[in-house]
Structures are given as structure tokens and as C-alpha cells.
Amino acid sequence: MIKLVNVKKEYKYVTPLKNVNLTINDGDVISIIGPSGTGKSTLLRMINLLEKPTNGQIFIDDDEITDPNCNLPKIRQKMGMVFQFFNLFDHLTIVENIMIAQIDILNKSKQEAYEKSLELLKLVGLSDRKFSYPEDLSGGQKQRAAIARTLATDPKIILFDELTSALDLTMVDEVQSVISSLTGLGKTMLIVTHEMKFARSISTRVLYLDDGIIYGDGTPEEIFDNPKDARIQLFVHNTNTLSVDIVNKNFDFLSFSTTIKKYCNKNNLSIKTGNRLYLAFEELVQQILFNELSNPIINAILSYDEKNDLLEMNVKYNYDYFNPQESNNELSYKVLTSAVDEINYQKIDENTYKNQIKLVLKNVN
């Protein structure tokens, strides 16, 4: 069990944690979510005392690790931490990276450490890269190697600090898959993440942290589907929604393509789905609407329905009446229809917008 009592961390100009009280039970898998810069990583670093609290007490089982007389190195053997930027030793092979802690901390022989390392590399899908050096691995492979290294000392508690935020979208799924496979080991896991679908699927509990205060602590259903605090409601809504306004034909489509990729990454949507979504948006707006509207005023709102695993984009635009289905650009409309699962057009009566088209896509892995 982990227990934090009135834990506060204060710097000269900022207070990332404010009197946090928290009990974490053995076997809990907890995702910590919330806006950037609100104390999530600081909370993890407090638990293994990489950061010392300004005030308060932290207990690991019956030991108070904030007590100056505590045998901290011994207690840290119960914990492992996977960092955002891997922290592998560049001069060692991957198998040597995993062996070193077993030899130095657990006093295993080289043969014992080697055999255990091979088991862990198999667990994270890197058996064929055991003699590779970190520079020869992709970001996702490095992160999986870092997870294997953390597991090498058989920690009771594992802390994951935004371990996919430094990865390309193509590598996120492979790392999340490895973490998901660890939930059956019965270990206590705390995961700082910005990927809400991942947090929902893996967690027994979700903490919402904002401005150094825990405003939400509940099941994934309680936090994501029925949040009671207005801050959580707004955060969850903004995570699942993306809005863009287009007021002329100089719109930066390339930049918006990157925005869509980040949105899909945050919501744990596949690359294929993101590519289909952008293709549909580009064909509708650039190839069809821009050719029809001399002075376009367009608003597009993208939302993700986690329960049904569906993406919906509502595109509103000016002009008295224009149904893209009647466009002279038959090729672009054909591409548009092939990229989405459903298209619905309707005439609306708003001050600026007179037309609306809804695009629906199923998330496809």
C-alpha cells in the first residue's frame, strides 16, 4: 500500500502539489490525467522520493520514506520507474542494460541475470534485439527495453511517467500493448498519461489532477462518463473535441494534418483512421467547398465517441444552399465518400452558417 498524507511540494514561484491525501492499494492500476504542468509527474517522483516533499508524509507499506532515518535504498527495491526518455545506457547492449540492475542490486550471477533478461525481452517482444545497442532501436523499442529493465528487479510498484509522449504515433500502440499485458502480473501501477482511451481501458482507478489538487478519484466510468466536478467535465470534453475555423482560402492544411495526428494520438485512435479523416476533410474543404465558395466561412468540429468507437466531424459553412453531393467535382466527392462510413447533409438556419455536413468514421485498426 502507498499512502500520502498532506503532501505538499513548493518551489519559489510555483506549488505543483497542494496537500495531497491519497491511498493506493496493492494491485491498483491507476492512470493520472489532467492538464499539462499540473503536478502529475511531480506526484510520481514524490512516491519514490526523487523529489522530496516540502511538507507531509509518504508511506510505502509500513515504512515512512519521508523519515530521514528510513532505509530508502531498500524500499526503492520495491519500486521501478519508466521515464519519458528511456534513460538506457548507450554503451551497453539491450540485454546488458537489463542485466546490470540484477547484478548490482539483486547480486545475481551474470548467467542468472542473462537468463532472466531473455525472459523479459521475450515478454516485451524484443528477443531478436538482445545484442543491439540503444542507438539501433526505434523509440518504441527503446521504451519497451526500458520497461523490461524496470521489471528486471521484480518491483512491487511500477511508475510510468508519460512514457508515450516522446514517441511517434506509429510507436504508441506497441508500448501501450506491453503495458496492458503487465496488468495480469498483479503489480501496483501508476501511469501518467494524456491518452484517454488507454487510461479508460487499462485502469482500475483514474485520478484527475489539476493545479496540484486531486479533484477526481474514481473508476474510469465515474471519471469519463459521469464526472461530478466541472473541471473534469471540461477536460474530458476538450480532450474528445477539436474545433477549427476557416475564414479564407489561405488555411494551412499541412499544419492541420499534424493537429489531427496529435488528436488521434491523444485518443488512442489508429493511424489509418487519422489518415482517412484528414483525406475526407481535405477533399470536402479544399477540393469541393473552396471551389464553390468565393469567400468561405467554415467551422469544423471533430468529436470522438469512445463508447461506440466512432469519429464524427460536423462541418458548417456559409452560402445560401450547397450540397456537396451536387458538386461538379465528382472525383473529389467519390474520394470523400470512400474515406468515410456515413455522410449526412442538411440545410440549417444560423446567422453565419446555412449548410451542415456530418462525416462519420469508424475507428479502424
C-alpha positions as CSV (number, residue, x, y, z in Angstrom):
1,M,0.0,0.0,0.0
2,I,1.1,3.6,-0.7
3,K,-0.2,6.4,1.4
4,L,0.3,10.2,1.0
5,V,-0.7,12.4,4.0
6,N,-0.9,16.2,3.5
7,V,1.9,16.1,0.9
8,K,2.9,19.4,-0.5
9,K,5.7,20.4,-2.9
10,E,6.5,24.1,-3.1
11,Y,9.1,25.9,-5.2
12,K,9.9,29.6,-5.2
13,Y,7.4,30.6,-7.8
14,V,5.1,27.5,-8.1
15,T,3.4,24.9,-6.0
16,P,2.9,21.7,-8.1
17,L,1.3,19.7,-5.2
18,K,-1.0,21.1,-2.6
19,N,-1.8,19.0,0.5
20,V,-2.4,15.7,-1.4
21,N,-4.0,12.9,0.6
22,L,-4.1,9.6,-1.3
23,T,-4.2,5.9,-0.5
24,I,-3.2,3.4,-3.2
25,N,-4.0,-0.2,-2.6
26,D,-1.9,-3.2,-3.7
27,G,-2.7,-4.2,-7.2
28,D,-4.3,-0.9,-8.2
29,V,-3.7,0.2,-11.8
30,I,-4.1,4.0,-11.6
31,S,-4.0,6.4,-14.5
32,I,-3.2,10.0,-13.6
33,I,-4.7,12.5,-16.0
34,G,-5.1,16.3,-16.2
35,P,-3.8,19.4,-18.0
36,S,-0.1,19.7,-18.6
37,G,2.0,21.3,-15.9
38,T,-0.4,20.5,-13.0
39,G,1.8,18.2,-10.9
40,K,1.2,14.7,-12.4
41,S,4.9,13.9,-12.9
42,T,5.8,15.6,-9.6
43,L,3.4,13.2,-7.8
44,L,5.1,10.2,-9.3
45,R,8.6,11.5,-8.3
46,M,7.4,12.1,-4.8
47,I,6.4,8.4,-4.4
48,N,9.9,7.2,-5.0
49,L,11.4,10.3,-3.4
50,L,13.2,11.6,-6.5
51,E,11.6,14.8,-5.3
52,K,11.3,15.5,-1.6
53,P,8.0,17.0,-0.3
54,T,8.1,20.4,1.3
55,N,5.6,19.1,3.9
56,G,3.8,15.8,4.5
57,Q,4.4,12.1,4.9
58,I,4.7,9.3,2.4
59,F,4.4,5.6,3.4
60,I,5.3,2.5,1.4
61,D,3.6,-0.3,3.3
62,D,4.5,0.3,6.9
63,D,7.6,2.4,6.2
64,E,7.6,6.2,6.1
65,I,10.0,7.1,3.3
66,T,9.9,10.7,4.3
67,D,11.5,9.8,7.6
68,P,15.2,10.8,7.5
69,N,16.1,7.5,9.2
70,C,14.3,5.4,6.6
71,N,16.4,2.8,4.7
72,L,15.4,4.4,1.3
73,P,17.6,2.2,-1.0
74,K,16.0,-0.9,0.5
75,I,12.5,0.4,0.0
76,R,13.2,1.6,-3.5
77,Q,13.9,-2.1,-4.4
78,K,10.1,-2.4,-4.3
79,M,9.7,0.2,-6.9
80,G,10.6,0.7,-10.6
81,M,10.1,3.8,-12.7
82,V,9.9,4.1,-16.5
83,F,10.8,7.5,-17.7
84,Q,9.7,9.5,-20.8
85,F,13.1,9.5,-22.4
86,F,14.2,5.8,-21.8
87,N,17.4,6.5,-19.9
88,L,19.2,3.5,-21.3
89,F,22.9,3.2,-21.2
90,D,24.1,3.8,-24.7
91,H,27.4,1.9,-24.3
92,L,25.6,-1.3,-23.3
93,T,23.6,-3.7,-25.4
94,I,19.9,-4.1,-24.6
95,V,20.4,-7.3,-22.8
96,E,23.3,-5.8,-20.8
97,N,21.0,-2.8,-19.9
98,I,18.6,-5.3,-18.3
99,M,21.2,-7.4,-16.6
100,I,23.1,-4.6,-14.8
101,A,20.5,-3.9,-12.0
102,Q,20.1,-7.6,-11.3
103,I,23.8,-8.0,-10.8
104,D,24.3,-4.7,-8.8
105,I,21.1,-4.7,-6.7
106,L,20.0,-8.3,-6.5
107,N,23.5,-9.8,-6.5
108,K,22.6,-12.3,-9.2
109,S,25.3,-14.1,-11.2
110,K,25.8,-13.0,-14.8
111,Q,24.3,-16.2,-16.1
112,E,21.2,-15.8,-13.9
113,A,20.8,-12.2,-14.9
114,Y,21.2,-13.1,-18.6
115,E,18.6,-15.8,-18.5
116,K,16.1,-13.5,-16.7
117,S,16.8,-10.8,-19.2
118,L,16.0,-13.1,-22.1
119,E,12.6,-13.9,-20.5
120,L,11.8,-10.2,-20.1
121,L,12.9,-9.4,-23.7
122,K,10.5,-12.1,-24.9
123,L,7.7,-10.5,-22.7
124,V,8.2,-7.1,-24.4
125,G,8.7,-8.5,-27.9
126,L,12.4,-7.8,-28.3
127,S,14.0,-11.2,-28.2
128,D,15.7,-10.6,-31.6
129,R,17.3,-7.3,-30.4
130,K,19.1,-8.5,-27.3
131,F,22.5,-7.7,-28.7
132,S,21.5,-4.4,-30.3
133,Y,22.6,-1.0,-28.9
134,P,20.0,1.6,-28.0
135,E,21.0,3.7,-31.0
136,D,19.9,0.9,-33.3
137,L,16.4,0.8,-31.8
138,S,13.3,2.8,-32.6
139,G,11.7,5.0,-29.9
140,G,9.1,2.4,-29.2
141,Q,11.6,-0.4,-29.0
142,K,13.7,1.7,-26.6
143,Q,10.7,2.3,-24.4
144,R,9.9,-1.5,-24.4
145,A,13.5,-2.2,-23.4
146,A,13.2,0.4,-20.6
147,I,10.1,-1.4,-19.4
148,A,11.9,-4.8,-19.4
149,R,14.8,-3.2,-17.5
150,T,12.4,-1.9,-14.8
151,L,10.8,-5.4,-14.5
152,A,14.2,-7.0,-14.0
153,T,14.3,-6.3,-10.3
154,D,10.7,-7.6,-9.9
155,P,9.3,-4.4,-8.4
156,K,6.0,-4.5,-6.5
157,I,5.2,-1.0,-7.7
158,I,5.8,0.4,-11.2
159,L,5.6,4.1,-12.1
160,F,5.2,5.2,-15.7
161,D,5.8,8.8,-16.4
162,E,4.3,9.9,-19.8
163,L,6.2,7.1,-21.5
164,T,4.5,7.5,-24.9
165,S,4.6,11.3,-25.2
166,A,8.1,11.3,-26.8
167,L,7.1,8.7,-29.4
168,D,5.7,8.9,-32.9
169,L,2.1,7.9,-33.4
170,T,3.3,4.6,-35.1
171,M,5.1,3.5,-31.9
172,V,2.5,4.4,-29.3
173,D,0.3,1.3,-29.8
174,E,3.2,-1.2,-29.3
175,V,4.2,0.4,-26.0
176,Q,0.7,0.6,-24.7
177,S,0.1,-3.1,-25.6
178,V,3.1,-4.1,-23.5
179,I,1.8,-2.1,-20.5
180,S,-1.6,-3.7,-20.9
181,S,-0.1,-7.1,-20.8
182,L,1.5,-6.3,-17.4
183,T,-1.8,-5.7,-15.7
184,G,-2.1,-9.5,-15.2
185,L,1.0,-9.6,-13.1
186,G,-0.7,-8.2,-10.0
187,K,1.6,-5.3,-9.6
188,T,0.6,-1.8,-8.4
189,M,1.0,0.6,-11.4
190,L,0.7,4.4,-11.6
191,I,0.6,5.8,-15.1
192,V,0.8,9.5,-16.1
193,T,-0.8,9.7,-19.5
194,H,-2.5,12.0,-21.9
195,E,-4.2,9.2,-23.9
196,M,-7.7,9.0,-22.5
197,K,-8.9,5.8,-24.3
198,F,-5.8,4.0,-23.0
199,A,-6.5,5.3,-19.5
200,R,-10.1,4.1,-19.7
201,S,-9.1,0.6,-20.9
202,I,-6.3,-0.2,-18.6
203,S,-7.2,1.4,-15.2
204,T,-9.0,0.2,-12.1
205,R,-8.9,3.8,-10.9
206,V,-8.4,7.2,-12.5
207,L,-7.1,10.3,-10.7
208,Y,-7.7,13.8,-12.2
209,L,-5.1,16.2,-11.0
210,D,-5.3,20.0,-11.7
211,D,-3.3,22.8,-10.1
212,G,-1.7,20.5,-7.6
213,I,-5.0,19.2,-6.3
214,I,-6.8,15.8,-6.9
215,Y,-10.3,16.8,-7.9
216,G,-11.3,13.3,-9.1
217,D,-10.6,9.8,-7.9
218,G,-12.9,7.0,-9.2
219,T,-13.4,4.3,-11.7
220,P,-12.9,5.0,-15.4
221,E,-16.7,5.2,-15.8
222,E,-17.1,7.7,-13.0
223,I,-14.3,10.0,-14.3
224,F,-15.0,9.8,-18.0
225,D,-18.8,9.1,-18.3
226,N,-20.2,10.8,-15.1
227,P,-17.6,13.3,-13.8
228,K,-19.1,15.4,-11.0
229,D,-16.5,18.2,-11.0
230,A,-16.8,20.9,-13.6
231,R,-13.1,20.9,-14.2
232,I,-13.2,17.2,-15.1
233,Q,-16.2,17.7,-17.3
234,L,-14.4,20.4,-19.3
235,F,-11.2,18.5,-19.5
236,V,-12.9,15.3,-20.8
237,H,-14.9,17.3,-23.3
238,N,-11.9,19.2,-24.6
239,T,-9.9,16.0,-25.0
240,N,-12.6,14.4,-27.1
241,T,-13.4,17.6,-29.2
242,L,-11.4,19.5,-31.7
243,S,-12.7,22.7,-33.4
244,V,-11.3,24.7,-36.3
245,D,-12.5,27.9,-38.0
246,I,-11.6,28.7,-41.7
247,V,-12.2,32.3,-42.8
248,N,-10.3,32.3,-46.1
249,K,-8.6,30.1,-48.6
250,N,-5.1,30.6,-47.1
251,F,-5.9,27.9,-44.5
252,D,-2.8,25.8,-43.5
253,F,-3.8,22.3,-44.4
254,L,-0.4,20.8,-43.6
255,S,-0.5,22.2,-40.1
256,F,-4.0,20.9,-39.5
257,S,-2.9,17.5,-40.7
258,T,-0.4,17.5,-37.7
259,T,-3.2,18.6,-35.4
260,I,-5.3,15.7,-36.4
261,K,-2.5,13.3,-35.9
262,K,-2.0,14.6,-32.3
263,Y,-5.7,14.4,-31.7
264,C,-5.8,10.8,-32.8
265,N,-2.7,10.0,-30.7
266,K,-4.3,11.6,-27.6
267,N,-7.4,9.5,-28.1
268,N,-5.5,6.3,-29.0
269,L,-7.0,6.2,-32.5
270,S,-5.3,4.3,-35.3
271,I,-3.0,5.9,-37.9
272,K,-5.3,4.6,-40.6
273,T,-8.3,6.3,-39.0
274,G,-6.4,9.6,-38.8
275,N,-5.4,9.4,-42.4
276,R,-8.9,8.7,-43.6
277,L,-10.2,11.6,-41.5
278,Y,-7.7,14.1,-43.0
279,L,-8.3,12.8,-46.5
280,A,-12.1,13.4,-46.1
281,F,-11.5,16.8,-44.6
282,E,-9.2,17.9,-47.4
283,E,-11.4,16.6,-50.2
284,L,-14.5,18.3,-48.7
285,V,-13.0,21.6,-47.8
286,Q,-10.1,22.2,-50.2
287,Q,-11.4,20.4,-53.3
288,I,-15.2,20.9,-53.0
289,L,-16.1,23.8,-50.8
290,F,-13.2,26.1,-51.7
291,N,-14.1,25.7,-55.4
292,E,-17.8,26.5,-54.7
293,L,-17.5,29.3,-52.1
294,S,-15.8,32.5,-53.2
295,N,-15.4,33.8,-49.6
296,P,-15.6,30.7,-47.4
297,I,-16.5,30.8,-43.7
298,I,-16.3,27.3,-42.4
299,N,-16.4,25.8,-38.9
300,A,-15.4,22.1,-38.4
301,I,-15.9,20.3,-35.0
302,L,-14.4,16.9,-34.6
303,S,-15.6,14.7,-31.7
304,Y,-14.9,11.1,-30.7
305,D,-17.5,8.8,-29.2
306,E,-15.5,6.3,-27.1
307,K,-18.4,4.0,-26.3
308,N,-19.1,3.3,-30.0
309,D,-15.5,4.0,-31.2
310,L,-16.8,6.5,-33.8
311,L,-15.4,9.8,-35.1
312,E,-17.8,12.5,-36.2
313,M,-16.9,15.7,-37.9
314,N,-19.6,18.4,-38.3
315,V,-18.7,20.9,-40.9
316,K,-20.8,24.1,-41.2
317,Y,-20.4,26.7,-43.9
318,N,-21.9,29.8,-45.4
319,Y,-23.7,30.1,-48.8
320,D,-27.4,30.1,-49.3
321,Y,-27.5,26.5,-50.4
322,F,-24.9,24.0,-51.4
323,N,-25.0,20.2,-51.1
324,P,-21.5,18.7,-51.8
325,Q,-23.3,15.7,-53.3
326,E,-24.3,18.0,-56.2
327,S,-20.7,19.2,-56.7
328,N,-19.3,19.3,-60.2
329,N,-16.1,17.7,-58.8
330,E,-17.3,14.2,-59.0
331,L,-13.9,12.7,-58.4
332,S,-13.4,14.5,-55.1
333,Y,-16.8,13.6,-53.9
334,K,-16.1,9.9,-54.7
335,V,-12.9,10.1,-52.7
336,L,-14.8,11.7,-49.9
337,T,-17.4,9.0,-49.8
338,S,-14.8,6.3,-49.9
339,A,-12.9,7.8,-46.9
340,V,-15.9,7.9,-44.5
341,D,-18.7,5.5,-43.4
342,E,-21.5,8.0,-43.5
343,I,-22.3,11.4,-44.9
344,N,-25.3,13.5,-44.0
345,Y,-26.1,16.9,-45.4
346,Q,-28.8,19.3,-44.1
347,K,-29.8,22.9,-44.6
348,I,-29.6,24.9,-41.4
349,D,-30.6,28.4,-40.4
350,E,-27.9,30.1,-38.4
351,N,-26.6,33.7,-38.7
352,T,-23.4,32.7,-40.4
353,Y,-23.8,29.1,-41.4
354,K,-26.6,27.9,-43.7
355,N,-25.3,24.4,-44.5
356,Q,-24.0,21.5,-42.4
357,I,-22.5,18.2,-43.4
358,K,-21.7,15.4,-41.0
359,L,-19.0,12.9,-41.6
360,V,-18.9,9.7,-39.6
361,L,-15.9,7.3,-39.4
362,K,-15.5,4.0,-37.6
363,N,-12.1,3.7,-35.9
364,V,-10.2,1.0,-37.8
365,N,-7.0,-0.6,-36.5
